[in-house]
Amino acid sequence: MDNSLVYIPSPSLNEPAKWVTPTSCVWGGPRFLRTIHVLKDLYPQNGRLFCTILGVEDANLTTLVQEAR
């Protein structure tokens, strides 16, 4: 979980694509998240990989507190 296993494509031409850890991701969550990545929008067909195998969960109150920090 501490390895950068998740590829996040570039959101714009000005920002590079990046690799992040599963702990910095959620499966489903609000679109306003900026530091935590919502994978359901990027990889809708890969729920089993992210949720079952990597243990990524939906956003919750802890996610929102982490985002606010």
Rosetta blueprint (number, residue, H / E / L):
1 M L
2 D L
3 N L
4 S L
5 L L
6 V E
7 Y E
8 I E
9 P L
10 S L
11 P L
12 S L
13 L L
14 N L
15 E L
16 P L
17 A L
18 K E
19 W E
20 V E
21 T L
22 P H
23 T H
24 S H
25 C E
26 V E
27 W L
28 G L
29 G L
30 P L
31 R L
32 F L
33 L L
34 R L
35 T L
36 I L
37 H E
38 V E
39 L H
40 K H
41 D H
42 L H
43 Y L
44 P H
45 Q H
46 N H
47 G H
48 R H
49 L H
50 F H
51 C H
52 T H
53 I H
54 L L
55 G L
56 V L
57 E L
58 D L
59 A L
60 N L
61 L H
62 T H
63 T H
64 L H
65 V H
66 Q H
67 E H
68 A H
69 R L
